Amino acid sequence: MAKILVTGGAGFIGFHLTKALLARGDEVVSIDNLNDYYDPQLKLDRLKALGLQTPSPLMGEGWGEGENSTLNTKNLTFQKLDLADRQGIETLFKQNQFDIVVNLGAQAGVRYSIENPHAYVDSNLVGFVNILEGCRHSKVKHLVYASSSSVYGMNIKQPFSTEDRVDYPISLYAATKKSNELMAHTYSHLYGIPTTGLRFFTVYGLFGRPDMAYFSFTKKILAGETIDVFNNGEMQRDFTYIGDIVEGITRVMQNAPSPLMGEGRGEGELSNTKKITNAAAPYKIYNIGNNQPVTLRRFITAIETATGQKAKENLLPMQPGDVPITYADVDELIADTGFKPATSIEEGIGKFVEWYKGYYN
Ligand SMILES: NC(=O)c1ccc[n+]([C@@H]2O[C@H](COP(=O)([O-])OP(=O)(O)OC[C@H]3O[C@@H](n4cnc5c(N)ncnc54)[C@H](O)[C@@H]3O)[C@@H](O)[C@H]2O)c1
């Protein structure tokens, strides 16, 4: 049994991870600022699904401005706390000795970074430094944090490998995620903190995010409304089912990197990183994706099949910041953890639509 801090614990991935950690007997401290980037009721419902009695913000009970409320159930403590609250995060680390920290709290979304860039700086940069500092001053054995496939930008080579250069982000969101990897490397090198960055590829599933296409398409298709289809449905995404993501995270959590591991692909083999730096950082980056890109067209068909309804489409050009394809090379994940995500889009969307219908009645 380990004591684990999960940030963004009321978020989509944080909720599912917390559930899995509790099921295997770990003690979890979960924090989230419960912001309204998307419907906060869904975040509260995720907490309820973990057995917590949440106050209703709609009724004005508890959790007012500046209030850091704490909720408890067996082996789980939830605290409403902002990653950018330097004092609050310092206190959290002083009051708890965490074995592992999983940083999933962030301002997510590519398109929103055009509208509200400062939210990304506050949560993803300031917030991440606060977490790194917390890990530095306590004896955390492993920091696992969310990066993103968006760091690959418009990478020409496919599939995307962690050995590819990722110096050309095309959204501020991607730039903050790449910055997280750079900051983590520095802390791994200077303070010997083992850190692992996970580049997630379009994660979907039950209790998912309303700002993502699978969610809004399902909602609109069921309501008989028209969906906006960018780039004529020709974009491809390496959709990854939430169950596979959680399995990947939990396996990686047990596998803290050592300075000697580097980023190579096998014993005796010099990785690109080791060829260009003498830094001895216990640092690692993995892709977690399905290794099987799906066209937007096939994805829409999967939703049509699961809902039993035909989509009405409004064809539009590509959006700024969007990339035509994401495609994960997961060889290193398989080599180090023995795991490869494999849920098909049809199976995963089927489960999502079933949940969606039940949740929204
Ligand atoms: N879902 C995906 O497809 C995907 C893909 C790539 C990377 N990621 C990354 O994975 C992580 C989890 O994503 P998700 O899909 O669960 O998103 P999510 O938005 O559902 O979860 C993030 C949670 O973090 C919380 N949060 C945001 N800013 C915060 C702050 N300053 N302080 C405290 N809490 C804060 C939010 O309230 C939210 O509940 C994020 O870092 C995201 O960037 C997700």
The ligand as a Gaussian input file, in Angstrom:
#p B3LYP/6-31G(d) Opt

LIG

0 1
 N       -7.922000      13.522000     -22.166000
 C       -7.006000      13.576000     -23.121000
 O       -7.265000      13.214000     -24.264000
 C       -5.612000      14.063000     -22.823000
 C       -4.661000      13.989000     -23.849000
 C       -3.370000      14.439000     -23.593000
 C       -3.034000      14.931000     -22.356000
 N       -3.982000      15.020000     -21.377000
 C       -3.579000      15.567000     -20.091000
 O       -3.971000      14.661000     -19.077000
 C       -4.309000      15.360000     -17.890000
 C       -5.698000      14.987000     -17.430000
 O       -6.599000      15.321000     -18.471000
 P       -8.165000      15.053000     -18.402000
 O       -8.586000      14.615000     -19.743000
 O       -8.480000      14.227000     -17.230000
 O       -8.680000      16.546000     -18.220000
 P       -9.698000      17.177000     -17.155000
 O       -9.840000      18.613000     -17.533000
 O      -10.920000      16.347000     -17.072000
 O       -8.890000      17.036000     -15.811000
 C       -8.003000      18.011000     -15.327000
 C       -8.465000      18.402000     -13.947000
 O       -7.515000      19.328000     -13.429000
 C       -8.220000      20.331000     -12.728000
 N       -7.396000      21.538000     -12.749000
 C       -7.121000      22.364000     -13.787000
 N       -6.356000      23.380000     -13.383000
 C       -6.121000      23.190000     -12.070000
 C       -5.411000      23.914000     -11.086000
 N       -4.787000      25.053000     -11.387000
 N       -5.395000      23.441000      -9.828000
 C       -6.039000      22.292000      -9.492000
 N       -6.752000      21.579000     -10.380000
 C       -6.785000      22.011000     -11.651000
 C       -9.529000      20.522000     -13.464000
 O      -10.537000      21.046000     -12.636000
 C       -9.830000      19.108000     -13.926000
 O      -10.709000      18.462000     -13.051000
 C       -4.135000      16.839000     -18.224000
 O       -2.848000      17.241000     -17.841000
 C       -4.252000      16.875000     -19.727000
 O       -3.580000      17.989000     -20.264000
 C       -5.264000      14.582000     -21.589000

